[in-house]
Amino acid sequence: MQPQYQMGYDRAITVFSPDGRLYQVEYAREAVKRGTTAVGIKCVEGVVLIVDKRVSSRLLEASSIEKIFKIDEHIGVASSGLVGDARALVDRARVESQISRVTYDEKIDVEALSKKLCDHMQTYTQFGGARPYGTALLIAGISDGECRLFETDPSGTLLEYKATGIGIGRPAAMKLFEEEYKYDSTVSDAIILGLKALRDATEGKFDVNTVEIGVIETSNPVFRKMSKEEVASFVELFEK
């Protein structure tokens, strides 16, 4: 049974409850909290994105689950929540990146792209006839030689972090980052810290087939997803 004061206020996105809440946006955030864990870590050498893909059946091809996306050569994204919603936002981000190249003949700034995506997500909290996006994104990239890591949520909020997590394991990941994060670490150290956060978030239930890693380094500012062999070497190093 819904509380009496809530009844009706969660049916439309445009209606505030008496205590100033938009229930549909809060429900969208719950969809993100139920999603698989993704973490992002910024360090002096670059930015790392690590995702737990959570393979739910041995019949499933793990390679068909995509949670890390390349937007432009200098920007990558990790998602948690509804994968279809994430893909729609990724497609929009790619279009925005190409518009910048065609219009201004330059790569889009990471912060500018993040703001464009959040502005788009925010409009879906303000007008009837559509629902909010049920996904959160970690946007990693390098602009003007500076590493950036942003987090979006279904309300259109944009925050910049040194290290953060989204999805069901966020509390465990953030607790670890608060205790052990160091900005002056290497990319390898950041990956090991991220794997440790995933282990805490998933209670140790991950292997090389369920982990996806994306990285961009200041020495080579091109975002790439690591091969299965590279991921396996880091998982093996972490387990030692």
C-alpha positions as a Markdown table, in Angstrom:
| # | Residue | x | y | z |
|---|---|---|---|---|
| 1 | Met | 0.0 | 0.0 | 0.0 |
| 2 | Gln | 1.2 | 3.5 | -0.9 |
| 3 | Pro | 1.2 | 6.2 | 1.8 |
| 4 | Gln | -1.9 | 8.3 | 1.4 |
| 5 | Tyr | 0.2 | 11.5 | 0.6 |
| 6 | Gln | 2.1 | 9.7 | -2.2 |
| 7 | Met | -0.9 | 8.3 | -4.1 |
| 8 | Gly | -1.0 | 10.0 | -7.5 |
| 9 | Tyr | 2.2 | 12.0 | -7.2 |
| 10 | Asp | 4.3 | 9.2 | -8.6 |
| 11 | Arg | 2.1 | 8.8 | -11.7 |
| 12 | Ala | 3.3 | 11.8 | -13.6 |
| 13 | Ile | 6.8 | 13.1 | -14.0 |
| 14 | Thr | 5.7 | 16.8 | -13.9 |
| 15 | Val | 3.9 | 16.6 | -10.5 |
| 16 | Phe | 5.8 | 17.4 | -7.3 |
| 17 | Ser | 4.7 | 15.7 | -4.1 |
| 18 | Pro | 3.8 | 18.0 | -1.1 |
| 19 | Asp | 7.3 | 17.4 | 0.3 |
| 20 | Gly | 9.0 | 18.5 | -2.9 |
| 21 | Arg | 9.9 | 15.2 | -4.5 |
| 22 | Leu | 9.6 | 13.9 | -8.0 |
| 23 | Tyr | 8.9 | 10.2 | -7.5 |
| 24 | Gln | 9.5 | 9.1 | -11.1 |
| 25 | Val | 13.1 | 10.5 | -10.9 |
| 26 | Glu | 13.7 | 8.7 | -7.7 |
| 27 | Tyr | 12.4 | 5.5 | -9.2 |
| 28 | Ala | 14.8 | 6.0 | -12.1 |
| 29 | Arg | 17.6 | 6.4 | -9.5 |
| 30 | Glu | 16.5 | 3.1 | -8.0 |
| 31 | Ala | 16.9 | 1.4 | -11.4 |
| 32 | Val | 20.5 | 2.6 | -11.5 |
| 33 | Lys | 21.1 | 1.3 | -7.9 |
| 34 | Arg | 20.0 | -2.1 | -9.0 |
| 35 | Gly | 22.4 | -2.1 | -12.0 |
| 36 | Thr | 25.8 | -3.7 | -12.1 |
| 37 | Thr | 28.7 | -1.9 | -10.5 |
| 38 | Ala | 31.0 | 0.4 | -12.5 |
| 39 | Val | 33.9 | 2.4 | -11.1 |
| 40 | Gly | 36.0 | 5.3 | -12.5 |
| 41 | Ile | 39.4 | 6.3 | -11.1 |
| 42 | Lys | 41.4 | 9.4 | -12.1 |
| 43 | Cys | 45.2 | 9.3 | -11.5 |
| 44 | Val | 48.2 | 11.3 | -12.5 |
| 45 | Glu | 48.7 | 9.1 | -15.6 |
| 46 | Gly | 45.2 | 8.9 | -16.9 |
| 47 | Val | 41.6 | 7.7 | -16.2 |
| 48 | Val | 40.4 | 4.1 | -15.7 |
| 49 | Leu | 36.9 | 2.7 | -16.1 |
| 50 | Ile | 36.1 | -0.8 | -14.8 |
| 51 | Val | 32.8 | -2.6 | -15.0 |
| 52 | Asp | 31.3 | -5.8 | -13.6 |
| 53 | Lys | 29.2 | -7.3 | -16.4 |
| 54 | Arg | 27.5 | -9.9 | -14.2 |
| 55 | Val | 27.0 | -12.9 | -16.5 |
| 56 | Ser | 23.7 | -14.4 | -15.3 |
| 57 | Ser | 23.8 | -17.6 | -17.3 |
| 58 | Arg | 26.5 | -19.9 | -18.5 |
| 59 | Leu | 24.7 | -20.0 | -21.9 |
| 60 | Leu | 25.2 | -16.2 | -22.3 |
| 61 | Glu | 28.1 | -15.0 | -24.5 |
| 62 | Ala | 29.9 | -12.6 | -22.2 |
| 63 | Ser | 31.2 | -10.6 | -25.1 |
| 64 | Ser | 27.6 | -9.6 | -26.0 |
| 65 | Ile | 27.3 | -7.6 | -22.8 |
| 66 | Glu | 28.6 | -4.1 | -23.4 |
| 67 | Lys | 28.9 | -1.6 | -20.5 |
| 68 | Ile | 31.9 | 0.5 | -21.7 |
| 69 | Phe | 31.6 | 2.6 | -24.8 |
| 70 | Lys | 34.0 | 4.7 | -26.8 |
| 71 | Ile | 32.4 | 8.1 | -27.6 |
| 72 | Asp | 35.3 | 9.8 | -29.4 |
| 73 | Glu | 39.0 | 9.0 | -29.6 |
| 74 | His | 39.6 | 11.0 | -26.3 |
| 75 | Ile | 36.4 | 10.1 | -24.4 |
| 76 | Gly | 34.9 | 6.9 | -23.0 |
| 77 | Val | 31.8 | 6.0 | -21.0 |
| 78 | Ala | 30.8 | 3.3 | -18.5 |
| 79 | Ser | 27.1 | 2.7 | -17.7 |
| 80 | Ser | 24.9 | 1.2 | -15.0 |
| 81 | Gly | 21.2 | 0.8 | -15.1 |
| 82 | Leu | 19.0 | 0.1 | -18.1 |
| 83 | Val | 21.4 | -0.8 | -21.0 |
| 84 | Gly | 19.0 | 0.3 | -23.7 |
| 85 | Asp | 18.8 | 3.8 | -22.1 |
| 86 | Ala | 22.6 | 3.9 | -21.9 |
| 87 | Arg | 22.9 | 3.1 | -25.6 |
| 88 | Ala | 20.5 | 5.8 | -26.5 |
| 89 | Leu | 22.6 | 8.3 | -24.6 |
| 90 | Val | 25.9 | 7.0 | -26.0 |
| 91 | Asp | 24.5 | 7.4 | -29.5 |
| 92 | Arg | 23.6 | 11.0 | -28.7 |
| 93 | Ala | 27.0 | 11.6 | -27.2 |
| 94 | Arg | 28.7 | 10.3 | -30.4 |
| 95 | Val | 26.6 | 12.6 | -32.5 |
| 96 | Glu | 27.4 | 15.6 | -30.3 |
| 97 | Ser | 31.1 | 14.8 | -30.6 |
| 98 | Gln | 30.9 | 14.6 | -34.4 |
| 99 | Ile | 28.9 | 17.9 | -34.6 |
| 100 | Ser | 31.8 | 19.6 | -32.7 |
| 101 | Arg | 34.3 | 18.2 | -35.2 |
| 102 | Val | 32.3 | 19.3 | -38.2 |
| 103 | Thr | 31.3 | 22.7 | -36.9 |
| 104 | Tyr | 34.4 | 23.8 | -35.1 |
| 105 | Asp | 37.0 | 21.4 | -36.5 |
| 106 | Glu | 38.1 | 20.4 | -33.0 |
| 107 | Lys | 37.5 | 17.6 | -30.5 |
| 108 | Ile | 34.7 | 18.3 | -28.1 |
| 109 | Asp | 35.7 | 19.2 | -24.5 |
| 110 | Val | 34.9 | 16.4 | -22.0 |
| 111 | Glu | 33.0 | 18.8 | -19.7 |
| 112 | Ala | 31.1 | 20.4 | -22.5 |
| 113 | Leu | 29.9 | 16.9 | -23.7 |
| 114 | Ser | 29.0 | 15.9 | -20.2 |
| 115 | Lys | 26.9 | 19.1 | -19.7 |
| 116 | Lys | 25.1 | 18.5 | -23.1 |
| 117 | Leu | 24.1 | 15.0 | -22.0 |
| 118 | Cys | 22.9 | 16.1 | -18.6 |
| 119 | Asp | 20.9 | 19.0 | -20.2 |
| 120 | His | 19.3 | 16.3 | -22.4 |
| 121 | Met | 18.6 | 14.0 | -19.4 |
| 122 | Gln | 17.2 | 16.9 | -17.4 |
| 123 | Thr | 14.5 | 17.7 | -20.0 |
| 124 | Tyr | 13.1 | 14.3 | -19.5 |
| 125 | Thr | 12.3 | 15.2 | -15.8 |
| 126 | Gln | 10.4 | 18.3 | -16.8 |
| 127 | Phe | 7.9 | 17.4 | -19.5 |
| 128 | Gly | 5.0 | 14.9 | -19.6 |
| 129 | Gly | 4.7 | 12.1 | -22.1 |
| 130 | Ala | 8.1 | 10.6 | -21.4 |
| 131 | Arg | 10.0 | 9.0 | -18.6 |
| 132 | Pro | 13.5 | 9.8 | -17.2 |
| 133 | Tyr | 16.5 | 7.8 | -18.4 |
| 134 | Gly | 17.0 | 4.9 | -16.1 |
| 135 | Thr | 20.8 | 5.0 | -16.4 |
| 136 | Ala | 23.8 | 6.7 | -14.9 |
| 137 | Leu | 27.1 | 7.3 | -16.8 |
| 138 | Leu | 30.7 | 7.7 | -15.9 |
| 139 | Ile | 32.3 | 9.9 | -18.5 |
| 140 | Ala | 36.1 | 9.7 | -18.7 |
| 141 | Gly | 38.4 | 11.7 | -21.0 |
| 142 | Ile | 41.3 | 14.0 | -21.5 |
| 143 | Ser | 40.9 | 17.7 | -22.6 |
| 144 | Asp | 43.9 | 20.1 | -23.0 |
| 145 | Gly | 46.1 | 17.5 | -21.3 |
| 146 | Glu | 43.9 | 17.3 | -18.2 |
| 147 | Cys | 42.2 | 14.1 | -17.0 |
| 148 | Arg | 38.5 | 14.5 | -16.3 |
| 149 | Leu | 36.0 | 12.1 | -14.7 |
| 150 | Phe | 32.3 | 13.0 | -14.5 |
| 151 | Glu | 29.2 | 11.2 | -13.2 |
| 152 | Thr | 25.7 | 11.8 | -14.4 |
| 153 | Asp | 22.4 | 10.6 | -12.9 |
| 154 | Pro | 18.8 | 10.4 | -14.1 |
| 155 | Ser | 17.9 | 13.9 | -12.8 |
| 156 | Gly | 20.5 | 15.5 | -15.0 |
| 157 | Thr | 22.9 | 16.2 | -12.1 |
| 158 | Leu | 26.6 | 16.4 | -13.2 |
| 159 | Leu | 29.4 | 15.9 | -10.7 |
| 160 | Glu | 33.2 | 15.6 | -11.2 |
| 161 | Tyr | 35.1 | 13.1 | -9.2 |
| 162 | Lys | 38.6 | 11.8 | -8.5 |
| 163 | Ala | 37.2 | 8.3 | -8.0 |
| 164 | Thr | 33.6 | 7.2 | -7.9 |
| 165 | Gly | 31.2 | 4.3 | -8.5 |
| 166 | Ile | 27.7 | 3.7 | -9.7 |
| 167 | Gly | 25.3 | 0.8 | -9.5 |
| 168 | Ile | 24.5 | -1.7 | -6.8 |
| 169 | Gly | 28.1 | -1.7 | -5.4 |
| 170 | Arg | 28.5 | 2.0 | -5.1 |
| 171 | Pro | 28.5 | 2.2 | -1.2 |
| 172 | Ala | 31.3 | -0.4 | -0.9 |
| 173 | Ala | 33.4 | 1.1 | -3.7 |
| 174 | Met | 33.1 | 4.7 | -2.3 |
| 175 | Lys | 34.1 | 3.4 | 1.2 |
| 176 | Leu | 37.2 | 1.8 | -0.3 |
| 177 | Phe | 38.1 | 4.9 | -2.3 |
| 178 | Glu | 37.7 | 7.2 | 0.7 |
| 179 | Glu | 40.3 | 5.0 | 2.5 |
| 180 | Glu | 42.8 | 4.1 | -0.2 |
| 181 | Tyr | 42.6 | 6.5 | -3.2 |
| 182 | Lys | 45.8 | 8.4 | -4.1 |
| 183 | Tyr | 45.9 | 10.7 | -7.1 |
| 184 | Asp | 49.6 | 10.3 | -7.7 |
| 185 | Ser | 49.3 | 6.5 | -8.5 |
| 186 | Thr | 50.0 | 4.9 | -11.8 |
| 187 | Val | 47.3 | 3.5 | -14.2 |
| 188 | Ser | 48.3 | 0.0 | -13.1 |
| 189 | Asp | 47.8 | 0.9 | -9.5 |
| 190 | Ala | 44.4 | 2.6 | -10.3 |
| 191 | Ile | 43.3 | -0.6 | -12.1 |
| 192 | Ile | 44.3 | -2.8 | -9.1 |
| 193 | Leu | 42.4 | -0.4 | -6.8 |
| 194 | Gly | 39.3 | -0.6 | -9.1 |
| 195 | Leu | 39.4 | -4.4 | -9.1 |
| 196 | Lys | 39.6 | -4.3 | -5.3 |
| 197 | Ala | 36.5 | -2.0 | -5.2 |
| 198 | Leu | 34.7 | -4.4 | -7.6 |
| 199 | Arg | 35.6 | -7.4 | -5.4 |
| 200 | Asp | 34.2 | -5.6 | -2.3 |
| 201 | Ala | 31.1 | -4.6 | -4.3 |
| 202 | Thr | 30.4 | -8.1 | -5.6 |
| 203 | Glu | 31.7 | -9.9 | -2.5 |
| 204 | Gly | 34.5 | -11.6 | -4.5 |
| 205 | Lys | 32.2 | -13.0 | -7.2 |
| 206 | Phe | 34.0 | -11.9 | -10.4 |
| 207 | Asp | 36.5 | -13.3 | -12.9 |
| 208 | Val | 38.2 | -12.3 | -16.1 |
| 209 | Asn | 35.0 | -13.0 | -18.1 |
| 210 | Thr | 32.9 | -10.6 | -16.1 |
| 211 | Val | 35.3 | -7.6 | -16.0 |
| 212 | Glu | 35.6 | -4.9 | -18.6 |
| 213 | Ile | 38.3 | -2.3 | -18.4 |
| 214 | Gly | 38.6 | 1.0 | -20.4 |
| 215 | Val | 41.6 | 3.3 | -20.1 |
| 216 | Ile | 42.9 | 6.6 | -21.4 |
| 217 | Glu | 46.4 | 7.8 | -20.6 |
| 218 | Thr | 47.9 | 11.3 | -20.8 |
| 219 | Ser | 50.9 | 9.9 | -22.7 |
| 220 | Asn | 48.6 | 8.5 | -25.3 |
| 221 | Pro | 45.2 | 10.3 | -25.1 |
| 222 | Val | 43.2 | 7.7 | -27.0 |
| 223 | Phe | 40.5 | 5.8 | -25.1 |
| 224 | Arg | 40.6 | 2.1 | -25.6 |
| 225 | Lys | 39.0 | -1.0 | -24.1 |
| 226 | Met | 41.5 | -3.6 | -22.9 |
| 227 | Ser | 41.7 | -7.0 | -24.5 |
| 228 | Lys | 40.6 | -10.1 | -22.6 |
| 229 | Glu | 44.3 | -11.0 | -22.3 |
| 230 | Glu | 45.2 | -7.7 | -20.7 |
| 231 | Val | 42.3 | -7.9 | -18.3 |
| 232 | Ala | 43.3 | -11.4 | -17.4 |
| 233 | Ser | 46.9 | -10.3 | -16.6 |
| 234 | Phe | 45.6 | -7.6 | -14.2 |
| 235 | Val | 43.1 | -9.9 | -12.5 |
| 236 | Glu | 45.9 | -12.4 | -12.0 |
| 237 | Leu | 48.2 | -9.7 | -10.6 |
| 238 | Phe | 45.4 | -8.5 | -8.3 |
| 239 | Glu | 44.7 | -12.0 | -7.0 |
| 240 | Lys | 48.4 | -12.4 | -6.1 |
